[in-house]
Amino acid sequence: IERAEFERKLEIQRQSISNQVEIFTRDVEKFKDRDVDLTGEKSNAEVLAGLGEILNKVKKDIVDMNEKETIMGNINLTEYPKIPQLEEMYTNFRRLWELSTQIINRIQNWSNNSIFLLDPETVESECVDMLKGASMLYGKMSKTYPKPAKKASALREKMLNFNKNIDLISSLCNKDLKDRHWEGICDIFGLKEINKEDKKFTLSYFESSDVLKLNEKLERLKDISQRATQEASNEKALNDMIALWEEQLFQTKEWKKTGTYVLLGTNVDELLILQEEHLLKTQTMKGSPFAEVIRPRILEWEQWLDRTAKIIDEWKKLQSSWTGLESVFTSEDILQQLPVEGALFREVDKAWRGLMQEAYSDQKVKKIMSNEKLKDMLEQCNSKLEQVNKRLNDYLETKRLAFCRFFFLGNEQLLQILSDAKEPLKVQDHIGNCFDGIGLLDFTAEKKIKGMISKEGEKVAIVSAVDPAKSKGMVELWLSEVEEQMIISIRSVIEKGMSEYTTMKREDCKALAN
């Protein structure tokens, strides 16, 4: 009895679902014959929304019924093959009428509200989506549902017509427009001024033939808007460059044990690369037809970049000279030989230390470059060090002429020898560069030279000891004595060897060799 009752109720549910499907089919198919009249769109959309609720209920009831049939052991579940087709037809109709409502509302809103409240990108994006939707629906229904397809075609045409206003909206709502641009726009419209707060300035207002003949004047409007965009782009690029230099810092490191600093080479190279890049960008911007309004700023920035490069180049040059000479002019011997040049170097040294202390304390490039006297100071320091270098080279030349083996040495090695003139043992490091066959000199406890040691370790005593102290710091004098004693001593050894060769036993020769 219970099973029979369950089967009876299940049959009632099947019949109810069939009735609902028939009603749904009938109501949906009414939309096959809708004409192209665009009135009453909202009610049509509402009807379709209601039908959607019916469709969802039917699908839910079918699932419920099939579950009950499964419980009863039915193998062949009840199916409604029309449902998928009906759902597709319903979905297309609903999209069509919802799209119709959307297009009418959007165009009405865009046309009758203040144009200056519109976002051009949003308007264009929504226009593209709605046009794409209308075209897609037309493609789906053109062969099966002629009247709805005609409706979709009408929507597509409506959007194509409205799209002609995109340039107008984009041009008037350009955020880059300045007062100077609005003067030109007012001239196009024949208006004294355009107050963005005035609600009369709608899209419909600007479309009216009394205010603007679009075909004749839109090109002028677009030209002003594009010019405003390009000018704003140039101004932003200029501001970005200036802001980037506000962040640039000089990086320094301690220089040996001098108590001052030098610039890091990698940092200087990066700054010069950035300067070159920005100078090229600035010069390109200067040639732009849209740069006229900010030309004074561009020229000022170009001069700043050019001046910065020159200052950094002078700074690098000074650093190279100063680091090369600093150790030289800490030697009292050099200072005694070159007192005038020593005084010049001390002047430069004082200026250098002050500059590097500033770069170390406040590393900002722009702030340091704001010192109008910096370039002149660097040029003067470089000029002084050029004089020092010239006199120093002349001085080194006299030393080389006094002791020709100094020609084998570079300036840095020679300067090191001269600065260590009173410390003969330190000169040892460079002996091998002056004398190809001598590795070291053999000194006594009193720092007198008593012999020579080859690079292979062979020792040869010199005939007469050389006393560097007697030269009073004149290193070329005692090295000349070493050269003289080298010749005399080697000659003496050779003569002695020749005389003893015939009389010395072979075993003794071997012993001497070992």
C-alpha positions in Angstrom: 0.0 0.0 0.0 2.8 2.5 0.9 4.6 1.7 -2.3 1.5 2.3 -4.4 0.9 5.6 -2.6 4.5 6.6 -3.2 4.1 5.7 -6.9 0.9 7.8 -7.1 2.5 10.9 -5.7 5.5 10.4 -8.0 3.2 10.3 -11.0 1.5 13.5 -9.8 5.0 15.2 -9.6 5.8 14.0 -13.2 2.6 15.5 -14.5 3.3 18.8 -12.6 6.8 19.1 -14.0 5.4 18.4 -17.5 2.8 21.1 -17.1 5.5 23.6 -15.9 7.7 22.7 -18.9 4.8 23.4 -21.3 4.1 26.7 -19.6 7.8 27.7 -19.7 8.1 26.7 -23.3 5.0 28.7 -24.3 6.2 31.8 -22.4 9.7 31.7 -23.7 8.6 31.2 -27.3 6.6 34.4 -27.2 10.0 36.2 -27.4 10.5 34.7 -30.8 8.1 37.3 -32.2 9.2 40.4 -30.3 9.7 43.3 -32.8 12.5 45.9 -32.8 10.6 48.5 -30.9 13.0 49.5 -28.1 10.2 50.5 -25.7 9.2 48.4 -22.7 12.6 46.9 -22.3 12.5 46.8 -18.6 9.2 44.8 -18.4 10.5 42.3 -20.9 13.7 41.8 -18.9 11.6 41.4 -15.7 9.4 38.7 -17.4 12.5 36.8 -18.5 13.9 37.1 -15.0 10.7 35.5 -13.6 10.9 32.7 -16.2 14.4 32.1 -15.0 13.1 31.4 -11.5 10.6 28.9 -13.0 13.3 27.2 -15.0 15.5 26.8 -11.9 12.5 25.3 -10.0 11.8 22.8 -12.8 15.4 21.6 -12.9 15.4 21.3 -9.1 12.1 19.3 -9.2 13.5 17.0 -11.9 16.5 16.2 -9.7 14.2 15.5 -6.8 11.9 13.3 -8.8 14.8 11.3 -10.3 16.2 10.7 -6.8 12.8 9.3 -5.7 12.7 7.1 -8.8 16.1 5.7 -7.9 14.8 4.8 -4.4 11.9 3.0 -5.9 14.3 0.9 -8.0 13.4 2.4 -11.4 16.2 1.9 -13.9 14.8 4.2 -16.6 14.6 7.7 -15.0 12.2 10.2 -16.5 13.9 12.6 -18.8 12.9 15.9 -20.4 15.1 16.3 -23.5 13.6 19.7 -24.4 15.1 21.3 -21.3 18.7 21.9 -22.6 17.3 23.4 -25.8 14.8 25.5 -24.0 17.5 26.7 -21.5 19.7 27.8 -24.4 16.9 29.7 -26.1 15.9 31.3 -22.8 19.4 32.3 -22.0 19.9 34.0 -25.4 16.6 35.9 -25.1 17.3 37.0 -21.6 20.8 38.2 -22.5 19.3 40.1 -25.5 16.6 42.0 -23.4 19.0 42.6 -20.5 21.5 44.0 -22.9 18.9 46.1 -24.5 18.0 47.5 -21.1 21.6 48.1 -20.3 22.3 49.9 -23.5 19.3 52.2 -23.2 20.1 53.0 -19.6 23.8 53.6 -20.2 23.4 55.8 -23.3 20.7 57.8 -21.5 22.9 58.2 -18.4 26.0 59.2 -20.5 24.1 61.6 -22.7 22.1 63.5 -20.1 24.5 63.8 -17.1 27.5 66.1 -16.9 30.1 64.9 -19.4 32.8 65.8 -17.0 31.6 63.1 -14.5 32.3 60.4 -17.1 35.4 58.2 -17.1 36.4 57.9 -20.8 38.2 54.5 -20.2 35.1 53.1 -18.4 32.7 54.4 -21.1 34.9 52.9 -23.9 35.3 49.6 -22.2 31.6 49.2 -21.6 30.8 50.2 -25.2 33.2 47.6 -26.4 31.6 44.9 -24.2 28.0 45.8 -25.2 28.9 46.0 -28.9 30.6 42.6 -28.6 27.5 41.2 -26.8 25.1 42.4 -29.4 27.2 41.1 -32.3 27.5 37.7 -30.6 23.7 37.4 -30.0 23.1 38.4 -33.6 25.4 35.6 -34.8 23.6 33.0 -32.6 20.1 34.0 -33.6 20.3 35.2 -37.2 19.3 31.8 -38.7 16.9 30.5 -36.1 15.1 33.6 -34.6 14.8 36.4 -37.3 13.0 38.9 -35.1 15.3 38.7 -32.0 18.2 38.7 -34.5 16.8 41.9 -35.9 16.6 43.3 -32.4 20.3 42.4 -31.8 21.2 44.0 -35.0 19.4 47.2 -34.0 21.3 47.2 -30.7 24.6 46.8 -32.5 23.8 49.7 -34.8 22.9 51.8 -31.8 26.2 51.1 -30.2 28.1 51.7 -33.4 26.4 55.1 -33.6 27.2 56.0 -30.0 30.8 54.9 -30.4 31.3 58.0 -32.6 31.1 60.0 -29.3 34.1 58.2 -27.7 36.6 60.7 -29.1 34.5 63.6 -27.9 34.2 62.2 -24.4 37.9 61.3 -24.3 39.0 64.7 -25.5 36.8 66.7 -23.1 37.4 64.5 -20.1 41.2 64.5 -20.5 42.7 65.1 -17.1 45.8 66.6 -18.6 43.9 69.7 -20.0 45.1 72.9 -18.5 43.6 76.4 -18.5 45.6 77.2 -21.7 43.9 74.2 -23.4 40.4 75.2 -22.3 40.8 78.5 -23.9 41.3 76.8 -27.2 38.3 74.5 -26.5 36.1 77.4 -25.7 37.1 79.0 -29.0 36.0 75.8 -30.8 32.6 75.8 -29.2 32.1 79.6 -29.4 31.9 79.8 -25.6 33.3 82.4 -23.2 34.1 79.7 -20.6 33.3 76.1 -19.7 32.5 75.5 -16.1 32.8 71.9 -15.2 30.4 72.3 -12.3 27.6 73.5 -14.7 25.3 70.5 -15.3 24.2 71.8 -18.7 27.4 70.6 -20.3 26.2 67.1 -21.1 27.1 64.9 -24.1 23.8 65.8 -25.7 24.7 69.5 -25.3 28.0 69.1 -27.1 26.4 66.9 -29.8 23.8 69.5 -30.8 24.4 71.2 -34.1 24.0 74.6 -32.5 27.1 74.1 -30.4 29.4 71.9 -32.4 29.4 70.6 -35.9 31.2 67.4 -34.9 32.6 66.5 -38.3 34.1 70.0 -38.7 35.5 70.6 -35.3 36.2 67.3 -33.6 39.7 67.1 -35.2 40.6 70.4 -33.7 39.4 69.2 -30.3 41.3 66.0 -30.6 44.5 67.9 -31.5 44.2 70.1 -28.4 43.6 67.0 -26.2 46.5 65.1 -27.7 48.8 68.1 -27.3 47.7 68.3 -23.6 48.6 64.6 -23.1 52.0 64.9 -24.8 52.8 68.0 -22.8 51.8 66.3 -19.6 53.9 63.3 -20.6 57.0 65.5 -21.1 56.4 67.3 -17.9 56.0 64.0 -16.0 59.2 62.6 -17.6 61.1 65.8 -16.6 59.8 65.6 -13.0 60.7 61.9 -12.8 64.3 62.6 -13.8 64.6 65.4 -11.3 63.0 63.2 -8.6 65.4 60.4 -9.4 68.4 62.6 -8.9 67.1 63.7 -5.6 67.7 60.1 -4.5 71.2 59.8 -5.9 74.0 59.7 -3.3 77.8 59.9 -3.5 79.4 56.7 -2.0 82.8 57.1 -0.3 85.4 54.9 1.3 88.4 55.7 3.6 91.6 56.2 1.8 94.4 54.2 3.5 95.2 55.9 6.8 95.0 59.5 5.5 92.0 60.5 7.6 90.0 61.4 4.5 87.9 59.6 1.8 87.7 59.0 -1.9 84.7 58.3 -4.1 83.8 54.7 -5.0 84.6 54.1 -8.7 81.5 52.0 -9.4 79.3 54.7 -7.9 80.9 57.4 -10.0 80.4 55.3 -13.2 76.8 54.7 -12.4 76.2 58.4 -11.9 77.8 59.2 -15.2 75.8 56.5 -17.0 72.6 57.9 -15.5 73.6 61.5 -16.4 74.3 60.5 -20.0 71.0 58.7 -20.3 69.1 61.6 -18.8 70.9 64.2 -21.0 70.0 62.2 -24.1 66.4 62.0 -22.9 66.3 65.7 -22.1 67.8 66.7 -25.5 65.2 64.6 -27.3 62.5 66.2 -25.2 63.8 69.6 -26.1 63.3 68.9 -29.8 59.7 67.8 -29.2 57.0 70.1 -30.6 55.1 69.6 -27.3 57.9 70.9 -25.1 57.4 74.6 -25.7 55.5 75.2 -22.5 58.2 73.8 -20.3 61.2 74.8 -22.4 62.7 77.1 -19.7 62.7 74.1 -17.3 64.1 71.7 -19.9 67.0 74.1 -20.7 67.7 74.6 -17.0 67.7 70.9 -16.4 70.0 70.3 -19.5 72.5 72.8 -18.1 72.4 71.1 -14.7 73.1 67.7 -16.2 75.9 69.1 -18.4 77.4 70.9 -15.4 77.1 67.8 -13.2 79.0 65.7 -15.8 81.8 68.2 -16.0 82.0 68.4 -12.2 82.2 64.7 -11.8 84.8 64.4 -14.5 86.9 67.1 -12.8 86.3 65.3 -9.5 87.6 62.0 -10.9 90.6 63.7 -12.4 91.4 65.4 -9.1 91.0 62.1 -7.2 93.3 60.3 -9.5 96.0 63.0 -9.1 95.5 63.4 -5.4 95.7 59.7 -4.6 98.9 59.4 -6.7 100.6 62.4 -5.1 99.4 62.1 -1.5 102.0 59.5 -0.5 104.8 61.4 -2.3 104.3 64.6 -0.5 104.2 63.0 2.9 107.9 62.4 2.4 110.1 65.1 4.0 112.8 64.4 1.5 110.5 65.2 -1.4 109.2 68.3 0.3 112.7 69.5 0.8 113.5 68.9 -2.9 110.2 70.5 -4.1 109.1 73.1 -1.5 107.0 75.2 -3.9 105.2 72.1 -5.3 104.7 70.9 -1.7 103.0 74.1 -0.8 100.7 73.8 -3.8 99.9 70.3 -2.9 99.0 71.2 0.6 96.6 73.8 -0.7 94.9 71.2 -2.8 95.0 68.6 0.0 93.1 71.0 2.3 90.4 71.7 -0.4 90.2 67.9 -1.1 89.7 67.0 2.5 87.0 69.6 2.9 85.1 68.4 -0.2 85.3 64.8 0.8 84.2 65.5 4.3 81.1 67.2 2.8 80.5 64.2 0.5 80.8 61.8 3.4 78.6 63.8 5.8 75.8 64.7 3.3 75.9 62.3 0.4 73.1 63.8 -1.7 74.4 64.6 -5.2 71.9 67.4 -5.9 72.8 69.2 -2.7 76.5 69.0 -3.3 76.1 70.1 -6.9 74.2 73.2 -5.8 77.5 74.6 -4.7 78.1 77.2 -7.4 81.8 77.4 -6.6 82.4 73.7 -6.8 83.3 73.5 -10.5 85.8 76.4 -10.3 87.4 75.0 -7.1 87.9 71.6 -8.8 89.3 73.2 -11.9 91.8 75.3 -9.9 92.9 72.2 -7.9 93.5 70.2 -11.0 95.4 73.1 -12.5 97.6 73.3 -9.4 98.2 69.5 -9.5 99.1 69.7 -13.2 101.9 72.2 -12.2 102.9 69.9 -9.4 103.0 66.9 -11.7 105.0 68.8 -14.4 107.6 69.9 -11.8 107.7 66.4 -10.3 108.3 64.8 -13.7 111.1 67.3 -14.3 112.5 66.4 -10.9 112.3 62.6 -11.7 114.0 63.2 -15.0 117.0 64.8 -13.2 117.1 61.7 -11.0 117.0 59.4 -14.0 119.8 61.3 -15.7 121.8 61.1 -12.5 121.3 57.3 -12.3 120.3 55.9 -15.7 119.0 52.6 -14.3 116.0 54.7 -12.9 114.8 54.7 -16.5 113.8 51.0 -15.9 111.3 52.2 -13.3 107.9 53.8 -13.6 107.2 57.1 -11.8 105.4 55.3 -9.0 108.3 53.0 -8.2 110.8 55.8 -8.5 108.8 58.0 -6.2 108.7 55.2 -3.7 112.5 54.8 -3.8 113.0 58.6 -3.4 110.5 58.8 -0.5 112.4 55.9 1.2 115.9 57.4 0.4 116.9 57.5 4.0 115.8 54.0 4.6 118.1 51.9 2.4 116.6 48.6 3.5 113.2 49.7 2.0 114.9 50.5 -1.3 115.7 46.7 -1.4 112.2 46.0 -2.8 113.1 47.8 -6.0 116.8 46.7 -6.5 115.8 43.8 -8.8 114.1 46.3 -11.2 117.3 48.4 -11.4 119.8 45.5 -11.6 118.7 42.5 -13.6 121.3 40.2 -11.9 120.9 41.4 -8.3 118.0 40.2 -6.1 119.1 41.8 -2.8 121.9 43.8 -1.3 123.8 42.3 1.6 123.8 44.8 4.5 125.9 44.9 7.7 124.4 45.7 11.0 125.5 49.3 10.5 123.4 49.4 7.3 126.5 49.4 5.1 126.4 47.3 1.9 129.0 44.6 1.9 127.8 42.3 -0.9 125.3 41.4 -3.6 122.9 38.4 -3.6 121.6 37.1 -7.0 118.0 36.1 -7.5 119.2 32.5 -7.4 120.8 33.1 -4.0 124.5 33.4 -5.0 126.5 35.8 -2.9 129.3 38.0 -4.1 131.2 40.3 -1.7 132.0 43.8 -3.0 135.6 45.1 -2.9 134.8 48.3 -1.0 131.7 48.6 1.2 129.1 51.3 0.3 127.8 53.5 3.0 124.4 55.0 2.0 124.4 57.3 5.0 127.2 59.3 3.4 125.0 60.3 0.5 122.7 62.2 2.9 119.4 61.0 1.3 120.7 61.2 -2.3 119.7 57.6 -3.2 121.0 58.0 -6.8 124.5 58.6 -5.4 124.9 55.4 -3.3 123.1 53.4 -6.0 125.7 54.7 -8.5 128.4 53.5 -6.0 126.7 50.1 -5.9 126.8 49.9 -9.7 130.5 50.8 -9.7 131.3 48.3 -7.0 129.2 45.7 -8.9 131.5 46.1 -11.9 134.7 46.2 -9.9 133.7 43.2 -7.7 132.6 41.0 -10.6 135.8 41.8 -12.5 137.8 41.0 -9.4 136.0 37.6 -8.9 136.6 36.8 -12.6 140.3 37.7 -12.4 140.8 35.7 -9.2 139.0 32.7 -10.8 141.3 32.8 -13.9 144.4 33.0 -11.8 143.4 30.2 -9.4 141.9 27.9 -12.0 145.2 26.2 -12.9 146.4 25.7 -9.3 143.2 24.9 -7.4 142.3 21.3 -6.9 139.1 20.0 -8.6 137.7 19.0 -5.2 138.1 22.5 -3.9 136.3 23.9 -7.0 133.4 21.6 -6.3 133.3 22.6 -2.7 133.2 26.3 -3.7 130.4 25.6 -6.2 128.4 23.9 -3.5 
